[in-house]
Amino acid sequence: MAAMVRELSDVKKRVKEAAPLVTEMIEEIDPKLADLLGVPADEPPVHVLMVGTFTTNSAVGPLGDDVAVFHCLEWFQSPEGTRVLVAHEGTHGWHQIALGRRGETPPDDDMAWMVFSEGLATQVSRAAVPGAEEIDYFWYGHPEAQGWLPWCQQHIDELRKHVRASLDIPEALETFFGGGLVDGKWRVGYYLADVVVAGMGKSLPELAAMSVEEARAAVRDALT
């Protein structure tokens, strides 16, 4: 019980610090994202600040008829990392709205689409928040990332091979983008996604304009 009280006290302090900072960051960064993606800015995502259950740092989903970005404040670690996270998740919101306007619904359990979507969000976050620490574009200031980036850089060819072999295995999403481990490392799919999308040689608006099937095919081609 004492440990739980201490943990809740820490969460309370973190949320109290995070709420005004995240609000300010959303107001500053979110309008930039539509411009970077080349999409209409008249229908922005709704932003919801909440205290979650430590299962995810943020999520994008429906809120009534709107697309909403849910920011889980208990994950707050640093202002610098959080700026990148706001840009990354806001990109998912704007991208989902753009897809919906075109009548497209992306798949929930497709590896190729996940690589494209996460790679695009990371690329946009680099443009919206330039000059951040490289690791913050993947870990947003969290301390679990020691040694993660050098490992990914050294094993990029292996990651390509493993993800290519898993393109038609929905369960592999958890391995590369969720809580699964690859050689003791979490979330290594995000690094590969950034490399793959950056290597497509397209501008951010060109990437955002790709259909779901075009994006999935482009990822498969890049991994082959």
Contacts in CASP RR format, 6 or more apart in sequence:
PFRMAT RR
TARGET T0000
AUTHOR 0000-0000-0000
METHOD contacts of the structure
MODEL  1
MAAMVRELSDVKKRVKEAAPLVTEMIEEIDPKLADLLGVPADEPPVHVLM
VGTFTTNSAVGPLGDDVAVFHCLEWFQSPEGTRVLVAHEGTHGWHQIALG
RRGETPPDDDMAWMVFSEGLATQVSRAAVPGAEEIDYFWYGHPEAQGWLP
WCQQHIDELRKHVRASLDIPEALETFFGGGLVDGKWRVGYYLADVVVAGM
GKSLPELAAMSVEEARAAVRDALT
11 51 0 8 1.000
11 74 0 8 1.000
14 73 0 8 1.000
14 74 0 8 1.000
14 76 0 8 1.000
15 51 0 8 1.000
15 73 0 8 1.000
15 74 0 8 1.000
15 76 0 8 1.000
17 76 0 8 1.000
18 73 0 8 1.000
18 76 0 8 1.000
18 82 0 8 1.000
19 49 0 8 1.000
19 73 0 8 1.000
21 76 0 8 1.000
21 79 0 8 1.000
21 82 0 8 1.000
22 49 0 8 1.000
22 71 0 8 1.000
22 73 0 8 1.000
22 76 0 8 1.000
22 82 0 8 1.000
22 86 0 8 1.000
23 49 0 8 1.000
25 79 0 8 1.000
25 82 0 8 1.000
25 83 0 8 1.000
25 86 0 8 1.000
26 47 0 8 1.000
26 71 0 8 1.000
26 86 0 8 1.000
29 83 0 8 1.000
29 86 0 8 1.000
29 87 0 8 1.000
29 90 0 8 1.000
29 128 0 8 1.000
29 129 0 8 1.000
30 44 0 8 1.000
30 45 0 8 1.000
30 47 0 8 1.000
30 86 0 8 1.000
30 90 0 8 1.000
31 41 0 8 1.000
31 44 0 8 1.000
32 87 0 8 1.000
32 128 0 8 1.000
33 87 0 8 1.000
33 90 0 8 1.000
33 91 0 8 1.000
33 94 0 8 1.000
33 124 0 8 1.000
33 128 0 8 1.000
34 40 0 8 1.000
34 41 0 8 1.000
34 44 0 8 1.000
34 94 0 8 1.000
35 41 0 8 1.000
36 124 0 8 1.000
36 127 0 8 1.000
36 128 0 8 1.000
36 204 0 8 1.000
36 205 0 8 1.000
37 91 0 8 1.000
37 94 0 8 1.000
37 95 0 8 1.000
37 98 0 8 1.000
37 124 0 8 1.000
37 204 0 8 1.000
37 205 0 8 1.000
37 208 0 8 1.000
38 204 0 8 1.000
38 205 0 8 1.000
38 208 0 8 1.000
39 94 0 8 1.000
39 95 0 8 1.000
39 97 0 8 1.000
39 98 0 8 1.000
39 205 0 8 1.000
39 208 0 8 1.000
40 98 0 8 1.000
40 101 0 8 1.000
43 97 0 8 1.000
43 101 0 8 1.000
44 94 0 8 1.000
44 97 0 8 1.000
45 60 0 8 1.000
45 66 0 8 1.000
45 67 0 8 1.000
45 68 0 8 1.000
45 69 0 8 1.000
45 90 0 8 1.000
45 93 0 8 1.000
45 94 0 8 1.000
45 96 0 8 1.000
45 97 0 8 1.000
46 63 0 8 1.000
46 66 0 8 1.000
46 67 0 8 1.000
46 68 0 8 1.000
46 69 0 8 1.000
47 68 0 8 1.000
47 69 0 8 1.000
47 71 0 8 1.000
48 63 0 8 1.000
48 68 0 8 1.000
48 69 0 8 1.000
48 70 0 8 1.000
48 71 0 8 1.000
49 71 0 8 1.000
49 73 0 8 1.000
50 70 0 8 1.000
50 71 0 8 1.000
50 72 0 8 1.000
50 73 0 8 1.000
51 72 0 8 1.000
51 73 0 8 1.000
51 74 0 8 1.000
52 72 0 8 1.000
52 73 0 8 1.000
52 74 0 8 1.000
54 72 0 8 1.000
54 74 0 8 1.000
54 75 0 8 1.000
56 72 0 8 1.000
56 75 0 8 1.000
57 72 0 8 1.000
57 75 0 8 1.000
57 85 0 8 1.000
57 140 0 8 1.000
58 69 0 8 1.000
58 70 0 8 1.000
58 71 0 8 1.000
58 72 0 8 1.000
58 75 0 8 1.000
58 85 0 8 1.000
58 89 0 8 1.000
59 69 0 8 1.000
59 70 0 8 1.000
59 72 0 8 1.000
59 89 0 8 1.000
60 67 0 8 1.000
60 68 0 8 1.000
60 69 0 8 1.000
60 70 0 8 1.000
60 89 0 8 1.000
60 90 0 8 1.000
60 92 0 8 1.000
60 93 0 8 1.000
60 96 0 8 1.000
61 67 0 8 1.000
61 68 0 8 1.000
61 69 0 8 1.000
61 70 0 8 1.000
61 96 0 8 1.000
62 68 0 8 1.000
67 93 0 8 1.000
67 96 0 8 1.000
67 97 0 8 1.000
69 89 0 8 1.000
69 90 0 8 1.000
69 92 0 8 1.000
69 93 0 8 1.000
71 86 0 8 1.000
71 89 0 8 1.000
75 140 0 8 1.000
75 142 0 8 1.000
76 82 0 8 1.000
77 140 0 8 1.000
77 141 0 8 1.000
77 142 0 8 1.000
77 143 0 8 1.000
78 141 0 8 1.000
80 132 0 8 1.000
80 133 0 8 1.000
80 136 0 8 1.000
80 141 0 8 1.000
81 132 0 8 1.000
81 133 0 8 1.000
81 136 0 8 1.000
81 140 0 8 1.000
81 141 0 8 1.000
82 140 0 8 1.000
82 141 0 8 1.000
83 129 0 8 1.000
83 132 0 8 1.000
84 125 0 8 1.000
84 129 0 8 1.000
84 132 0 8 1.000
84 136 0 8 1.000
84 137 0 8 1.000
84 140 0 8 1.000
85 125 0 8 1.000
85 140 0 8 1.000
87 124 0 8 1.000
87 125 0 8 1.000
87 128 0 8 1.000
87 129 0 8 1.000
88 121 0 8 1.000
88 122 0 8 1.000
88 124 0 8 1.000
88 125 0 8 1.000
88 137 0 8 1.000
88 140 0 8 1.000
89 121 0 8 1.000
90 121 0 8 1.000
91 120 0 8 1.000
91 121 0 8 1.000
91 124 0 8 1.000
91 125 0 8 1.000
91 128 0 8 1.000
92 117 0 8 1.000
92 121 0 8 1.000
95 117 0 8 1.000
95 120 0 8 1.000
95 121 0 8 1.000
95 208 0 8 1.000
96 106 0 8 1.000
98 208 0 8 1.000
99 105 0 8 1.000
99 106 0 8 1.000
99 212 0 8 1.000
102 211 0 8 1.000
104 211 0 8 1.000
104 212 0 8 1.000
105 212 0 8 1.000
106 113 0 8 1.000
106 117 0 8 1.000
106 212 0 8 1.000
107 113 0 8 1.000
107 212 0 8 1.000
109 170 0 8 1.000
109 173 0 8 1.000
110 170 0 8 1.000
110 216 0 8 1.000
111 163 0 8 1.000
111 166 0 8 1.000
111 167 0 8 1.000
111 168 0 8 1.000
111 169 0 8 1.000
111 170 0 8 1.000
111 172 0 8 1.000
111 173 0 8 1.000
111 176 0 8 1.000
112 167 0 8 1.000
112 215 0 8 1.000
112 216 0 8 1.000
112 217 0 8 1.000
112 219 0 8 1.000
112 220 0 8 1.000
113 212 0 8 1.000
113 215 0 8 1.000
113 216 0 8 1.000
113 219 0 8 1.000
114 173 0 8 1.000
114 177 0 8 1.000
114 193 0 8 1.000
115 163 0 8 1.000
115 189 0 8 1.000
115 192 0 8 1.000
115 193 0 8 1.000
115 196 0 8 1.000
115 197 0 8 1.000
115 219 0 8 1.000
115 223 0 8 1.000
116 193 0 8 1.000
116 196 0 8 1.000
116 197 0 8 1.000
116 210 0 8 1.000
116 215 0 8 1.000
116 216 0 8 1.000
116 218 0 8 1.000
116 219 0 8 1.000
117 193 0 8 1.000
117 215 0 8 1.000
118 177 0 8 1.000
118 189 0 8 1.000
118 190 0 8 1.000
118 193 0 8 1.000
118 194 0 8 1.000
119 190 0 8 1.000
119 193 0 8 1.000
119 194 0 8 1.000
119 196 0 8 1.000
119 197 0 8 1.000
119 198 0 8 1.000
120 197 0 8 1.000
120 204 0 8 1.000
120 207 0 8 1.000
120 208 0 8 1.000
122 137 0 8 1.000
122 138 0 8 1.000
122 190 0 8 1.000
122 193 0 8 1.000
122 194 0 8 1.000
122 197 0 8 1.000
123 194 0 8 1.000
123 197 0 8 1.000
123 198 0 8 1.000
123 204 0 8 1.000
123 207 0 8 1.000
124 204 0 8 1.000
125 137 0 8 1.000
126 132 0 8 1.000
126 137 0 8 1.000
127 204 0 8 1.000
133 141 0 8 1.000
134 149 0 8 1.000
135 141 0 8 1.000
135 145 0 8 1.000
135 148 0 8 1.000
135 149 0 8 1.000
137 194 0 8 1.000
138 145 0 8 1.000
138 148 0 8 1.000
138 149 0 8 1.000
138 187 0 8 1.000
138 190 0 8 1.000
138 191 0 8 1.000
138 194 0 8 1.000
139 145 0 8 1.000
139 148 0 8 1.000
139 187 0 8 1.000
144 186 0 8 1.000
148 185 0 8 1.000
148 186 0 8 1.000
148 188 0 8 1.000
149 191 0 8 1.000
151 183 0 8 1.000
151 185 0 8 1.000
151 188 0 8 1.000
152 159 0 8 1.000
152 185 0 8 1.000
152 188 0 8 1.000
152 191 0 8 1.000
152 192 0 8 1.000
153 191 0 8 1.000
155 183 0 8 1.000
155 188 0 8 1.000
156 191 0 8 1.000
156 192 0 8 1.000
156 195 0 8 1.000
159 182 0 8 1.000
159 188 0 8 1.000
159 189 0 8 1.000
159 191 0 8 1.000
159 192 0 8 1.000
160 192 0 8 1.000
160 223 0 8 1.000
162 176 0 8 1.000
162 182 0 8 1.000
163 172 0 8 1.000
163 176 0 8 1.000
163 189 0 8 1.000
163 192 0 8 1.000
163 223 0 8 1.000
164 223 0 8 1.000
164 224 0 8 1.000
166 172 0 8 1.000
166 175 0 8 1.000
166 176 0 8 1.000
167 220 0 8 1.000
167 223 0 8 1.000
174 180 0 8 1.000
175 181 0 8 1.000
175 182 0 8 1.000
176 182 0 8 1.000
176 187 0 8 1.000
176 188 0 8 1.000
176 189 0 8 1.000
176 192 0 8 1.000
177 187 0 8 1.000
177 189 0 8 1.000
177 190 0 8 1.000
178 186 0 8 1.000
178 187 0 8 1.000
179 186 0 8 1.000
179 187 0 8 1.000
180 186 0 8 1.000
182 188 0 8 1.000
196 219 0 8 1.000
196 222 0 8 1.000
196 223 0 8 1.000
197 207 0 8 1.000
199 222 0 8 1.000
200 207 0 8 1.000
200 218 0 8 1.000
200 222 0 8 1.000
202 210 0 8 1.000
207 215 0 8 1.000
210 218 0 8 1.000
END
